[in-house]
């Protein structure tokens, strides 16, 4: 196993080389990666099959195995997302402001890479590629530490990408992956001041909390998703059912999936039976409070059920007396990720979007759109749920900072 401090030093050295690559050079490296992913798909799928087999043997939940699974279609989609990033404007070097002071000094505010971006993540091998290519295009070294569940997939994907860069005459150490998935390396990574410029955790609440509470390097907090749907009085019932079904069932393991539905009492008698019948198609387990249980058959909800990110075919339900009660419930339990209202009332929509504190607030559309690709960012490094620097899906621009370039002709103060 490679020593983490040796790898960190290599990352820092590579960031200097990467900073000299122009847009054309970076895009050439990305195209080489996309082609290599397609050409070596059999290797990727074989490695992934090892991870899936181990997950099945250990009794991993089906929803989490779905997160782990790669198919030919998914690998092709990953390669296409790399090409989507190629098409995006390079943010590095963009002049954000350009002005001249009364004393003749010219000041330019210019977008620059963060440097070395560390990412600690769990069982999603697509994160390996998404993180690598977004970091590379934005001029940052990707220093990655994946979870043990996707070890074979991650190592194979990283090997293919590094080979592609080297074959294109570029520095392979722009992309680095720790080959030790122990808790010790995660803890060491959190303390690499002077090597890692920012650390991004992607995974469950436990991982994110551990990084936020223990890291000695700057952290961007991402994506625990306890996402809510509020069905307002007078809402289009068919629309609400479709949005709930998509938000809960299309991929329940992801952070933008719905976990709780709140329904106004005036819509509950029509909505809940229709929604229950639709979600029964996917054997969704409902957990509701007393008013919801009086309308349709479901398990009794606990306080924890309204606070949990299930990541599974489980849904909490509550009947509320007003939009005020819905907003108050969301304020209490939200993880500030994605929240949605289905309504035909423009004033209710305005209240909801104005008062709900989340990275993405939806009116009459599925929370499943909180995604870098869906937002036109090509891919994403994660969904930031904090308020400083970046919020929501993080693409290329969110992986940059800026510096001031000050030009004079001898001025002194």
C-alpha positions in Angstrom: 0.0 0.0 0.0 1.2 3.5 -0.8 1.9 5.7 2.2 -0.7 8.4 2.4 1.9 11.2 3.0 3.9 10.1 -0.1 0.7 10.2 -2.1 -0.2 13.6 -0.7 3.2 15.0 -1.7 2.7 13.6 -5.2 -0.7 15.3 -5.3 0.8 18.6 -4.3 3.5 18.4 -6.9 1.1 17.4 -9.7 -1.1 20.4 -8.9 1.7 22.7 -10.1 1.9 20.8 -13.4 -1.9 20.7 -13.8 -2.1 24.4 -13.3 0.0 24.9 -16.5 -2.4 23.0 -18.7 -4.6 25.0 -21.0 -8.2 24.2 -21.9 -7.3 22.3 -25.0 -4.8 20.1 -23.2 -7.2 19.3 -20.4 -10.0 18.4 -22.9 -7.5 16.2 -24.7 -6.9 14.3 -21.5 -10.7 14.0 -20.8 -11.4 12.6 -24.3 -8.6 10.0 -23.7 -10.4 9.0 -20.5 -13.8 8.7 -22.2 -12.4 6.5 -24.9 -10.5 4.3 -22.4 -13.7 3.8 -20.3 -15.5 2.6 -23.4 -12.7 0.4 -24.7 -12.0 -1.2 -21.4 -15.6 -1.7 -20.3 -15.2 -5.5 -19.8 -12.4 -4.9 -17.2 -14.7 -2.4 -15.4 -17.7 -4.8 -15.3 -15.5 -7.7 -14.2 -14.1 -5.7 -11.3 -17.6 -4.5 -10.4 -19.0 -8.0 -10.4 -16.5 -8.9 -7.6 -17.7 -6.0 -5.5 -21.4 -6.9 -6.1 -20.7 -10.6 -5.2 -19.1 -9.5 -1.9 -21.9 -7.1 -1.1 -24.5 -9.8 -1.7 -22.6 -12.3 0.5 -22.4 -9.7 3.3 -26.2 -9.1 3.2 -26.0 -5.6 1.8 -29.5 -4.0 1.2 -30.7 -4.1 -2.4 -30.9 -0.3 -2.6 -27.3 0.0 -1.7 -26.3 -2.7 -4.1 -28.0 -0.6 -6.8 -25.7 2.3 -5.9 -22.7 0.0 -6.3 -23.8 -1.7 -9.5 -22.3 -0.8 -12.9 -23.8 -2.0 -16.2 -22.7 -1.5 -19.7 -25.4 1.2 -20.0 -24.2 2.9 -16.8 -20.5 2.8 -17.9 -21.5 4.3 -21.3 -23.4 7.0 -19.5 -20.3 7.7 -17.4 -18.2 8.1 -20.5 -20.8 10.4 -22.0 -20.7 12.5 -18.9 -17.0 12.9 -19.4 -17.7 14.3 -22.9 -20.3 16.6 -21.4 -17.6 18.1 -19.2 -15.4 18.6 -22.2 -18.1 20.7 -23.8 -18.4 23.0 -20.8 -16.5 26.3 -20.6 -13.3 26.1 -18.6 -13.7 28.4 -15.6 -10.0 28.8 -14.9 -8.7 32.2 -15.9 -12.2 33.8 -16.1 -12.0 37.5 -15.1 -14.8 38.1 -12.6 -14.1 41.8 -12.1 -11.7 44.3 -13.8 -11.5 47.8 -12.5 -9.0 50.6 -12.0 -8.6 52.6 -8.8 -8.3 56.4 -8.8 -4.5 56.0 -8.2 -4.2 54.1 -11.4 -3.8 50.6 -10.0 -5.6 48.0 -12.1 -7.3 45.2 -10.1 -8.5 42.0 -11.7 -10.4 39.3 -9.9 -9.5 36.0 -11.6 -10.9 32.5 -11.2 -8.3 29.9 -10.1 -8.3 26.2 -9.1 -8.6 25.3 -5.4 -5.5 23.1 -5.7 -5.7 19.6 -4.3 -9.3 18.4 -3.7 -9.7 15.5 -1.3 -12.8 13.4 -1.6 -13.9 10.7 0.9 -16.8 8.6 -0.4 -18.6 5.3 -0.1 -20.1 2.7 -2.4 -20.6 4.6 -5.6 -18.0 3.9 -8.2 -19.3 6.5 -10.6 -18.1 9.1 -8.1 -14.5 8.0 -8.9 -14.9 9.2 -12.5 -17.2 12.2 -11.8 -14.8 13.6 -9.2 -11.7 12.9 -11.3 -12.9 14.6 -14.5 -14.5 17.6 -12.8 -11.3 18.2 -10.8 -9.1 17.8 -13.8 -11.1 20.2 -16.0 -11.2 22.8 -13.2 -7.4 22.5 -12.7 -7.5 20.6 -9.4 -5.8 17.4 -8.5 -8.3 14.7 -7.4 -7.1 12.9 -4.3 -9.7 10.2 -3.7 -10.4 7.7 -0.9 -13.3 5.4 -1.8 -15.1 2.8 0.4 -14.2 -0.9 0.7 -17.5 -1.9 -0.9 -16.4 -0.6 -4.3 -12.7 -1.2 -4.0 -12.2 -3.3 -7.1 -14.4 -1.1 -9.2 -12.6 2.1 -8.0 -9.1 0.7 -8.5 -9.9 -0.4 -12.0 -11.5 2.9 -13.0 -8.7 4.9 -11.6 -6.1 2.7 -13.3 -7.8 3.2 -16.6 -8.0 6.9 -16.2 -4.4 7.3 -15.2 -3.3 5.1 -18.1 -5.3 7.4 -20.4 -3.7 10.5 -19.1 -0.2 9.0 -19.4 -1.0 7.8 -22.9 -1.9 11.4 -23.8 1.4 12.6 -22.5 -0.1 14.2 -19.4 0.7 13.8 -15.7 -1.1 10.7 -14.3 -0.7 12.0 -10.7 -3.4 14.6 -11.4 -5.7 11.7 -10.4 -4.8 9.7 -7.3 -6.7 7.0 -5.3 -5.8 5.6 -1.9 -5.5 1.8 -2.1 -6.2 1.6 1.7 -9.9 1.9 2.7 -9.3 1.6 6.4 -10.8 4.1 8.8 -7.2 5.1 9.7 -6.6 6.5 6.2 -9.8 8.5 6.3 -8.7 10.0 9.6 -5.2 10.8 8.3 -6.7 12.4 5.2 -8.7 14.8 7.4 -5.5 16.1 8.9 -3.4 16.7 5.7 -3.1 20.5 6.2 -0.6 21.9 3.7 -1.4 19.1 1.2 -5.2 19.0 0.7 -6.8 22.4 0.1 -10.4 21.3 0.6 -12.0 18.0 1.6 -15.4 16.9 0.4 -17.2 13.9 2.0 -19.8 12.0 -0.1 -21.8 9.3 1.7 -24.1 8.6 4.6 -24.8 10.9 7.6 -22.1 9.1 9.7 -19.3 9.7 7.2 -20.3 13.3 6.6 -20.6 14.1 10.4 -17.2 12.4 11.1 -15.5 14.5 8.4 -17.2 17.8 9.4 -16.4 17.3 13.1 -12.8 16.0 12.9 -11.2 17.4 9.8 -8.3 19.9 10.2 -8.5 21.0 6.5 -11.4 23.0 5.1 -14.5 20.9 4.4 -17.5 21.4 2.0 -20.4 19.6 3.6 -22.5 17.5 1.2 -25.6 15.8 0.8 -27.5 13.9 3.5 -31.0 14.0 1.8 -34.1 13.9 4.0 -36.2 15.4 1.2 -39.9 16.3 1.5 -42.9 16.6 -0.8 -45.7 18.8 0.3 -49.0 18.3 -1.5 -51.0 21.5 -1.1 -54.8 21.9 -0.9 -56.2 21.9 -4.4 -53.0 20.3 -5.9 -53.3 18.3 -9.1 -53.6 14.8 -7.6 -52.2 12.9 -10.7 -49.2 15.3 -10.8 -48.6 14.8 -7.1 -48.7 11.0 -7.3 -46.4 11.0 -10.3 -43.9 13.3 -8.6 -44.0 11.2 -5.5 -43.5 8.0 -7.4 -40.6 9.3 -9.3 -39.0 10.9 -6.3 -39.3 7.8 -4.1 -39.1 4.9 -6.5 -36.9 5.8 -9.5 -33.7 5.4 -7.3 -34.5 5.3 -3.6 -30.8 5.0 -2.5 -29.7 8.4 -3.8 -29.6 11.7 -1.8 -32.3 13.5 -3.9 -34.9 10.8 -3.3 -38.0 11.7 -1.4 -38.3 10.4 2.2 -41.4 12.1 3.6 -44.7 13.2 2.1 -46.8 15.9 3.8 -50.3 16.3 2.5 -52.9 19.0 3.3 -56.0 17.7 5.0 -58.2 19.0 2.1 -56.2 16.8 -0.4 -55.5 13.8 1.8 -58.7 11.8 1.1 -58.0 11.8 -2.6 -54.2 11.8 -2.6 -53.2 9.2 -0.1 -55.2 6.3 -1.5 -54.1 7.1 -5.1 -50.4 7.5 -4.0 -50.5 4.3 -1.9 -51.9 2.3 -4.8 -49.2 3.6 -7.1 -46.3 3.0 -4.7 -47.6 -0.4 -3.8 -46.3 -1.4 -7.3 -42.8 -1.1 -5.9 -43.8 -2.5 -2.5 -43.0 0.8 -0.7 -43.4 0.5 3.1 -45.5 3.5 4.4 -45.0 4.8 7.9 -47.6 7.5 9.0 -48.9 9.5 11.9 -52.5 9.0 13.1 -54.3 11.1 10.6 -52.6 9.5 7.6 -53.2 6.0 9.1 -56.9 6.8 9.4 -57.1 7.2 5.6 -54.9 4.3 4.4 -53.3 1.3 6.0 -49.7 1.9 7.0 -47.3 1.3 9.9 -47.1 3.8 12.7 -44.4 6.4 12.3 -41.9 7.2 15.0 -40.1 10.5 15.5 -37.0 8.9 14.0 -38.9 8.0 10.8 -39.5 11.7 10.1 -35.8 12.5 10.7 -34.3 9.5 8.8 -32.8 9.4 5.3 -34.1 5.9 4.5 -32.3 5.3 1.3 -34.8 2.5 0.6 -38.4 1.7 -0.4 -39.7 3.3 2.8 -41.8 6.5 3.1 -43.0 8.6 6.0 -46.3 10.3 5.7 -48.1 13.1 7.6 -51.4 14.9 7.1 -51.1 18.7 7.9 -53.7 21.3 8.5 -52.0 24.1 6.6 -49.0 25.2 4.6 -47.7 26.7 7.8 -47.6 23.3 9.5 -45.9 21.8 6.4 -43.2 24.5 6.4 -42.7 24.1 10.2 -42.3 20.3 9.8 -39.8 20.7 7.0 -37.9 23.4 9.0 -37.6 20.9 11.9 -36.4 17.8 9.9 -34.8 19.2 6.8 -31.2 18.4 5.9 -31.3 21.5 3.5 -31.0 19.4 0.4 -34.1 19.4 -1.8 -37.7 20.2 -0.9 -40.8 20.2 -3.1 -44.4 21.6 -3.2 -47.1 20.5 -5.5 -49.7 23.3 -5.8 -51.9 25.2 -8.1 -51.7 28.3 -5.9 -49.1 30.8 -7.0 -49.1 32.5 -3.5 -48.5 29.1 -1.8 -45.6 28.4 -4.2 -44.1 31.8 -3.5 -44.4 31.3 0.3 -42.8 27.8 0.0 -39.9 28.9 -2.1 -39.3 32.0 0.0 -39.4 30.3 3.4 -37.9 26.9 2.8 -34.2 26.7 3.6 -32.7 24.2 1.2 -30.1 24.1 -1.6 -32.9 23.3 -4.1 -36.6 24.2 -3.7 -39.1 22.7 -6.3 -42.5 23.7 -7.4 -44.4 21.0 -9.3 -41.3 19.0 -10.3 -39.4 16.0 -8.9 -36.5 16.5 -6.4 -34.7 13.9 -8.5 -33.5 16.8 -10.7 -31.0 17.9 -8.1 -28.1 16.5 -10.0 -25.1 18.1 -11.8 -26.0 16.5 -15.1 -29.6 17.6 -14.9 -28.6 21.1 -14.0 -26.3 21.3 -17.1 -23.1 21.0 -15.1 -21.9 17.8 -16.9 -21.5 15.9 -13.7 -21.2 16.9 -10.0 -18.6 16.6 -7.3 -21.5 16.4 -4.7 -24.6 18.3 -3.5 -23.5 21.0 -1.1 -26.0 21.6 1.7 -24.0 24.3 3.4 -24.2 28.1 2.6 -20.5 29.1 2.2 -18.7 29.1 -1.1 -21.0 26.6 -2.9 -24.5 25.3 -2.5 -26.4 22.6 -4.4 -24.9 20.6 -7.3 -21.2 21.4 -7.4 -19.8 21.6 -10.9 -16.7 23.2 -12.4 -17.1 26.8 -11.2 -17.8 25.5 -7.6 -14.4 23.8 -7.7 -12.6 27.2 -8.1 -11.7 30.1 -6.0 -10.2 33.4 -7.1 -7.3 35.7 -6.7 -6.7 39.3 -7.3 -4.1 40.4 -9.8 -3.0 44.0 -9.1 -1.0 45.9 -11.7 0.6 49.3 -11.2 3.3 51.5 -12.5 5.2 52.3 -9.4 2.4 53.3 -7.0 3.2 53.2 -3.3 0.9 53.8 -0.3 
